[in-house]
Amino acid sequence: MNGKSRGEKSIYTREYRAMLRLLREFRENAGVTQVQLAELLCQTQSYVSKIERGDRRLDVIQLRTILAKLGVPLLLFVKSLESELAGRR
């Protein structure tokens, strides 16, 4: 079970926190504010904030959409995440 207790949701894992940290890093590296990303997504700034804080869970399609708005290929993001989780970053 990857070191998780039965009741632990994946949003609270080290892996999910790493994904959110990377997502914010990619957004910042793209020079995009939360407000700008929200506008690109036709959402509110609080929507983006909730995602980055981990208050709103992302599925892979939502993640792909956000990354596309940032000009980041999903595969690049996943490779970066895997490197981070393996301690190679």
Sequence and secondary structure as in RCSB ss.txt:
>XXXX:A:sequence
MNGKSRGEKSIYTREYRAMLRLLREFRENAGVTQVQLAELLCQTQSYVSKIERGDRRLDVIQLRTILAKLGVPLL
LFVKSLESELAGRR
>XXXX:A:secstr
 TT  TT  GGGSHHHHHHHHHHHHHHHHTT  HHHHHHHHTS HHHHHHHHHTSS   HHHHHHHHHHHT  HH
HHHHHHHHHHTT  
